Amino acid sequence: MESTTWIILIVSALIFLFIFWAISTYNRLVKARNYRREAWSGITVFLKKRYDLVPNLLEIVRGYAAFEKGVVEQVSVNRSMAMKASAPGEKLPAEQRFSQALGSFFAVAESYPDLKASENFRQLQDDLARLETEIESARRYYNASVRENNILVESFPASVIAGMGKFEKGDYFELENNDHLQVPQVSFNATR
């Protein structure tokens, strides 16, 4: 065989390997993007359940005439804003405000013993707590999907294919909940 034949075979093999790599990388990027979209869809399902539960909670509270109306209105307004936001970048700040409003709502509810004793209120509070756990789990799955997507989009040489295919980095969905950062207060002073 001539040396030109070998050169043609080697160049053809390299071109074939490059095309195979490019197709494979493109397909991995599509897969990562679809996992990210699916994970975001899971979060929106749980958030909608929470949005649907809150009006029932507010309705029970409205029965207690002394309950602060400003807190109820704040929860309602922030719920509406969170429901209108759709993309992760928009949803994150809206969800943070809504979560803070819910936190204030439950803090105020603590000072109403009759409300806390209400079976309906406790049931809705338990349902909301369960939903928060499910949202946290869905959020972790979503963030893992975003991480995998972002690694592919930013890593060289896959970033070349990502740029050509207009694949984008995803935004993480992290709610500000600093409860886990607070150190519990322990006191060993015993009064006898």
C-alpha positions as CSV (number, residue, x, y, z in Angstrom):
1,M,0.0,0.0,0.0
2,E,1.1,3.4,-0.7
3,S,1.8,6.0,1.9
4,T,-1.0,8.2,0.5
5,T,-3.5,5.4,1.1
6,W,-2.4,5.2,4.7
7,I,-2.7,8.9,5.1
8,I,-6.2,8.9,3.6
9,L,-7.2,6.0,5.9
10,I,-5.8,7.7,9.0
11,V,-7.4,11.1,8.2
12,S,-10.8,9.3,7.4
13,A,-10.6,7.5,10.8
14,L,-9.8,10.7,12.6
15,I,-12.7,12.5,10.9
16,F,-15.0,9.6,11.7
17,L,-13.9,9.7,15.4
18,F,-14.4,13.4,15.5
19,I,-17.9,13.1,14.0
20,F,-18.7,10.3,16.4
21,W,-17.5,12.4,19.4
22,A,-19.4,15.5,18.3
23,I,-22.7,13.5,17.9
24,S,-22.2,11.8,21.2
25,T,-21.4,15.1,23.0
26,Y,-24.4,16.7,21.4
27,N,-26.7,13.9,22.6
28,R,-25.3,14.1,26.1
29,L,-26.0,17.8,26.1
30,V,-29.6,17.2,25.0
31,K,-30.0,14.5,27.7
32,A,-28.7,16.9,30.4
33,R,-31.0,19.7,29.3
34,N,-34.0,17.4,29.3
35,Y,-33.2,16.1,32.8
36,R,-32.9,19.7,34.0
37,R,-36.3,20.6,32.4
38,E,-37.9,17.4,33.9
39,A,-36.5,18.3,37.3
40,W,-37.8,21.8,37.1
41,S,-41.2,20.4,36.2
42,G,-41.2,18.4,39.4
43,I,-40.5,21.5,41.4
44,T,-43.4,23.4,39.8
45,V,-45.8,20.5,40.6
46,F,-45.0,20.7,44.3
47,L,-45.0,24.5,44.4
48,K,-48.5,24.5,42.8
49,K,-49.7,22.1,45.5
50,R,-48.3,24.5,48.1
51,Y,-50.0,27.5,46.4
52,D,-53.3,25.6,46.4
53,L,-53.0,24.8,50.1
54,V,-52.3,28.3,51.3
55,P,-55.7,29.8,50.6
56,N,-57.3,27.2,52.8
57,L,-54.9,28.0,55.5
58,L,-55.6,31.7,55.2
59,E,-59.4,31.1,55.2
60,I,-59.2,29.3,58.5
61,V,-57.1,32.2,59.9
62,R,-59.6,34.8,58.7
63,G,-62.1,33.4,61.2
64,Y,-60.0,34.7,64.0
65,A,-60.9,38.4,64.0
66,A,-57.9,39.4,66.0
67,F,-55.4,37.8,63.6
68,E,-53.1,40.4,62.0
69,K,-54.6,41.2,58.6
70,G,-51.3,42.6,57.3
71,V,-49.6,39.2,57.7
72,V,-52.5,37.5,55.8
73,E,-52.3,40.1,53.0
74,Q,-48.5,39.7,52.8
75,V,-48.8,36.0,52.3
76,S,-51.5,36.5,49.7
77,V,-49.6,39.0,47.7
78,N,-46.3,37.0,47.8
79,R,-48.2,33.8,46.8
80,S,-49.6,35.6,43.7
81,M,-46.2,36.9,42.8
82,A,-44.6,33.5,43.2
83,M,-47.3,31.9,41.1
84,K,-46.7,34.4,38.2
85,A,-43.0,33.7,38.1
86,S,-42.1,30.9,35.7
87,A,-38.4,30.6,35.0
88,P,-36.0,29.5,37.7
89,G,-34.3,33.0,37.7
90,E,-37.7,34.7,38.3
91,K,-39.0,32.0,40.6
92,L,-36.2,32.1,43.1
93,P,-36.6,35.6,44.5
94,A,-40.4,35.3,44.4
95,E,-40.2,32.0,46.3
96,Q,-37.9,33.5,48.9
97,R,-40.3,36.3,49.6
98,F,-43.2,33.9,49.8
99,S,-41.3,31.6,52.2
100,Q,-40.4,34.5,54.4
101,A,-44.1,35.6,54.4
102,L,-45.2,32.1,55.4
103,G,-42.6,32.1,58.1
104,S,-43.9,35.3,59.5
105,F,-47.4,34.0,59.2
106,F,-46.7,30.9,61.3
107,A,-44.7,33.0,63.8
108,V,-47.8,35.2,64.4
109,A,-50.0,32.1,64.5
110,E,-48.0,30.9,67.5
111,S,-49.5,33.6,69.6
112,Y,-53.1,32.4,69.0
113,P,-53.7,29.3,71.1
114,D,-57.2,28.7,69.8
115,L,-55.9,28.8,66.3
116,K,-53.1,26.4,67.0
117,A,-55.6,24.0,68.7
118,S,-57.8,24.0,65.6
119,E,-57.8,20.6,64.0
120,N,-58.2,22.1,60.5
121,F,-55.3,24.5,61.0
122,R,-53.0,21.7,62.4
123,Q,-53.9,19.4,59.4
124,L,-53.1,22.1,56.9
125,Q,-49.9,23.0,58.7
126,D,-48.9,19.3,58.6
127,D,-49.7,19.1,54.9
128,L,-47.7,22.2,54.3
129,A,-44.7,20.7,56.2
130,R,-44.9,17.5,54.1
131,L,-45.0,19.6,50.9
132,E,-41.9,21.6,52.1
133,T,-40.1,18.3,52.5
134,E,-41.1,17.2,49.0
135,I,-40.1,20.6,47.5
136,E,-36.7,20.2,49.2
137,S,-36.2,16.8,47.7
138,A,-37.3,18.0,44.2
139,R,-35.0,21.0,44.6
140,R,-32.0,18.8,45.4
141,Y,-32.7,16.7,42.3
142,Y,-33.1,19.8,40.1
143,N,-29.9,21.3,41.4
144,A,-28.1,18.0,40.7
145,S,-29.4,18.1,37.1
146,V,-28.3,21.7,36.7
147,R,-24.9,20.8,38.0
148,E,-24.5,18.0,35.5
149,N,-25.8,20.2,32.7
150,N,-23.5,23.1,33.6
151,I,-20.4,20.8,33.8
152,L,-21.1,19.6,30.3
153,V,-21.8,23.1,28.9
154,E,-18.7,24.6,30.5
155,S,-16.2,21.7,30.0
156,F,-13.8,21.8,27.1
157,P,-14.1,20.5,24.4
158,A,-17.8,19.9,25.0
159,S,-18.3,23.6,25.4
160,V,-17.5,24.0,21.7
161,I,-20.5,21.8,20.8
162,A,-22.6,23.5,23.5
163,G,-21.9,26.9,22.0
164,M,-22.7,25.7,18.5
165,G,-25.9,24.0,19.7
166,K,-26.9,27.1,21.9
167,F,-27.0,25.0,25.0
168,E,-27.1,27.2,28.1
169,K,-26.2,26.9,31.7
170,G,-29.0,26.4,34.2
171,D,-29.7,28.4,37.3
172,Y,-29.7,26.7,40.7
173,F,-32.8,26.9,42.8
174,E,-31.7,27.7,46.3
175,L,-34.1,29.1,48.8
176,E,-32.7,31.1,51.6
177,N,-33.4,29.1,54.7
178,N,-30.8,29.9,57.3
179,D,-32.4,27.9,60.1
180,H,-29.7,25.2,59.8
181,L,-27.0,27.8,60.3
182,Q,-28.3,28.9,63.7
183,V,-26.6,27.3,66.7
184,P,-29.1,25.9,69.2
185,Q,-28.9,27.5,72.7
186,V,-28.2,25.0,75.4
187,S,-28.3,25.9,79.1
188,F,-27.2,23.6,82.0
189,N,-28.3,26.0,84.7
190,A,-30.8,24.2,86.8
191,T,-33.0,26.0,89.2
192,R,-33.8,24.0,92.3
